[in-house]
Amino acid sequence: MKVSLLNSLLACLTIAISFSPAAQAAKSLQALEKGELDITLVDAAQDYIQAKGIFNAPPEKAWKILTDFKNFPTYYESVVKSEVRSQKGNTSEVYVKFSFPFPVGEIWVVNQYTLDPRAKRLSWKMREGNLKNSDGAGSWTLAPYKGGRTLATYRLNVDGSGASTWLQKQAIYRTTPAVFQRLNQYMR
């Protein structure tokens, strides 16, 4: 009985370690080319999630879709409404409403998006909203990649501590691959 219990505990520990972000080494570009993502949950002074992947389109096309704010509901599965409230130069203020399954529910934010078309970098910060334990800041950075594709880096800050933040981090970590997949469908 003790041996069986010990083996079960060791198996659970091995599974937990093998799926932890810290145990996942940065993936090679060859793995990214095969459609895999390099997703990292970084616990630092500013906790964030970072993902790298390849879009099967040139940076210009990827940029066009990522900055098409009014059509976010088309590109992002969890977005149910997106409305540009103001636009001045390279800055846009956009209302975005998300719908997530229980226990999260509906989240709304008004983000300030800053576009750097030359560097192909889109960054945002939440100005208003009901998103808790986060400043809502994040970014997409795009770089040309061989074969007319794009190497994309996605980063999203996650602030706070406690059970709700842990759940939020896990939800983002687990749903990020679907974000890349869905966007890639519209970039082909």
C-alpha positions, 0 to 999 in steps of 0.5 A: 500500500505504501509503495503504491501510494508513493508511486502515485505521488511520484507519478503526479509530481513527474506530470506536474513538473513536465507540464510546468512552464519552467520545465519547458525549454525555449523551442527551436525555430524548427519546432515553431515552423511545425506549428508549435508555440513557445509559451512561457509564464514568467513570474517576475517583478512584473508577471507576464505570459509570452508566446512565440509562433509563426504566422503563415503570412508576411508581416504586412498581412499579419499587421493588417489583421492585428490592427483591424480593431473593429473586426476583433470579434472575427479574429478572436474567439472570446471577443464578442464586441469591439468598437473604436472610440477614438483614433489620433495618429498612431494611438487608438482607444478601443472598447473590447468585450470578452465572453468567457466560460464560467467562472470568468464570465464577461470582461470589458476593457477600454484599451489604448493601443499604440501602433509602431508600423515601422517596427511592426509592434502593437502595444496596449494598456487598459485605461478602464474596465472590469479586469481585475489583478491586471494592468491589461498591458500587452503587445504583439511584435512581428518580424519577417521570417523565411518563406514570406511568413512572420515570427510573432511574439505575444506578451500579456502582463498579469499582475497580482497574487492569490488564487484568482490570479493563478486561475487567470494565468492558467486560463491565458496560458492554456488559451493562447495556442487557440489565439495563434491558430485562429489568427493564422486561419485569417492570415492565409 
